[in-house]
Amino acid sequence: MKRRHLLSFASLGALGAAAGLPGCGFELRKEPVYHFKTLALTGFVPHSPLAQELRRQVQRSTVRLVEDPNRADVIIDAEREVRDKTSVATTAAGQITEWQLRLSLDYSLRTAGGDILLPRTELRLTRDMNYSESAALAKEQEEASLQKAMQVEAVGLLLRRLAAVHLPN
């Protein structure tokens, strides 16, 4: 009987803690609200995975992508997009044991009229990855997975910055 009584107190305590969450300001992240209707992407290299992910994410929102920058409310100018891989640690024999993966995007936001909404901004993401010659194929797949995760994170950061943009009157 005591055990059942203790379990009911524990469940009431968990329910009370969950009920107190809204009062503390905790809230799940919602889809961003954009203060413009159309968006154009310029400066990305052809078939850029980052631009493709950005297009995919924007299509899920209320913003419409347009090809002609002159018809867009907001234009993302990609000035530089770089993915690279650098060795961080090696053995005494010169074998690489750790890589650092990097994704860099330099961009600015402007209107079709030329008003700067956000000056050149640098977005930098890094991931460290252990490496072993004996598991080269698995590590290649892990690298692709980490690159994809960085790409999704970069697009998420960019979309949150877009949500903060207010067009000049």
C-alpha positions in Angstrom: 0.0 0.0 0.0 2.8 2.4 0.8 4.4 1.8 -2.5 1.3 2.7 -4.4 0.9 5.8 -2.3 4.4 6.9 -3.0 3.9 6.3 -6.8 0.8 8.5 -6.8 2.8 11.3 -5.0 5.6 10.9 -7.6 3.1 11.2 -10.5 1.4 14.2 -8.8 4.9 15.8 -8.4 5.7 15.3 -12.1 2.3 16.7 -13.1 2.9 19.7 -10.9 6.3 20.3 -12.4 4.9 20.1 -15.9 2.1 22.5 -15.0 4.6 25.0 -13.8 6.6 25.1 -17.0 4.4 27.6 -18.8 4.7 29.9 -15.8 8.5 29.9 -16.1 8.5 31.1 -19.7 9.4 27.8 -21.3 7.9 27.4 -24.8 8.7 25.2 -27.7 10.3 27.0 -30.7 7.7 27.9 -33.2 8.0 28.4 -37.0 9.4 31.9 -37.6 7.1 34.7 -38.7 8.4 36.7 -41.6 7.6 40.4 -42.2 7.9 40.1 -46.0 6.3 38.1 -48.7 8.9 37.3 -51.4 12.6 36.2 -51.2 15.3 35.9 -53.8 18.6 34.0 -53.5 21.6 35.4 -55.4 25.3 34.6 -55.4 25.1 30.9 -54.6 27.2 28.6 -56.7 25.2 26.4 -59.1 23.6 23.4 -57.4 24.8 24.6 -54.0 23.6 22.1 -51.3 23.1 25.0 -48.9 20.9 26.9 -51.4 18.9 23.8 -52.1 18.3 23.3 -48.4 17.4 26.9 -48.0 14.9 26.7 -50.9 13.4 23.5 -49.3 13.0 25.2 -45.9 11.5 28.4 -47.3 9.0 26.5 -49.4 7.6 25.2 -46.1 6.9 28.8 -44.9 4.6 31.5 -46.0 7.3 33.3 -48.0 7.4 32.8 -51.8 10.7 32.3 -53.6 11.1 34.3 -56.8 13.9 34.0 -59.4 14.0 37.7 -60.3 15.7 39.7 -57.5 13.9 42.9 -58.8 10.6 41.4 -57.8 11.6 40.3 -54.3 11.0 42.0 -51.0 14.2 40.6 -49.5 17.3 39.4 -51.3 19.9 37.1 -49.8 23.3 37.8 -51.4 25.7 34.9 -50.8 29.2 36.4 -51.1 31.1 33.3 -50.1 30.2 29.7 -49.4 33.0 27.3 -48.4 33.2 23.8 -47.1 36.5 22.5 -46.0 38.2 19.8 -44.0 41.4 20.2 -42.0 43.5 17.6 -40.1 43.6 18.4 -36.4 45.5 15.5 -34.9 48.0 13.0 -36.4 49.9 10.0 -35.0 53.7 9.9 -34.8 53.6 7.9 -38.1 51.8 10.8 -39.8 48.3 9.1 -40.0 45.4 11.5 -39.4 43.3 10.7 -36.3 41.0 13.7 -36.2 39.5 16.0 -38.8 37.7 19.4 -38.4 34.9 20.0 -40.8 34.0 23.6 -41.5 31.1 25.4 -43.2 31.4 29.1 -43.9 28.8 31.4 -45.4 29.2 35.1 -45.9 26.0 36.8 -46.9 24.1 40.1 -46.7 20.4 41.0 -46.9 19.0 43.8 -49.0 15.8 45.0 -50.7 15.3 45.2 -54.4 15.7 49.0 -54.0 19.2 48.6 -52.6 18.5 49.2 -48.9 20.8 47.2 -46.7 18.8 45.2 -44.2 21.8 43.3 -42.8 25.3 44.1 -43.8 27.8 41.3 -44.6 27.5 38.6 -42.0 29.7 35.7 -41.4 28.2 32.3 -40.5 30.7 29.7 -39.4 30.1 26.2 -38.2 32.6 23.5 -37.2 32.5 19.9 -36.3 35.3 17.6 -35.1 35.4 14.0 -36.3 37.7 11.2 -35.2 39.2 9.2 -38.0 40.5 5.7 -38.4 41.9 4.1 -41.6 40.4 0.7 -40.6 36.9 2.3 -40.7 37.3 4.6 -43.7 34.0 3.8 -45.3 32.0 4.4 -42.1 33.9 7.6 -41.5 33.1 8.8 -45.0 29.4 8.3 -44.2 29.8 10.0 -40.9 31.5 13.0 -42.6 28.5 13.3 -45.0 26.1 13.1 -42.1 28.0 15.8 -40.2 28.1 18.0 -43.4 24.4 17.6 -43.8 23.7 18.5 -40.1 25.9 21.6 -40.4 24.0 22.6 -43.5 20.6 22.2 -41.8 21.8 24.2 -38.8 23.2 27.0 -41.0 19.8 27.3 -42.8 18.0 27.3 -39.5 20.2 30.1 -38.2 19.7 32.0 -41.5 15.9 31.6 -41.3 15.8 32.9 -37.7 17.8 36.0 -38.8 15.4 36.5 -41.7 12.5 36.4 -39.2 14.1 39.4 -37.4 14.2 41.5 -40.6 11.7 44.4 -40.9 11.3 46.2 -44.2 11.8 49.9 -44.2 8.6 51.9 -44.6 
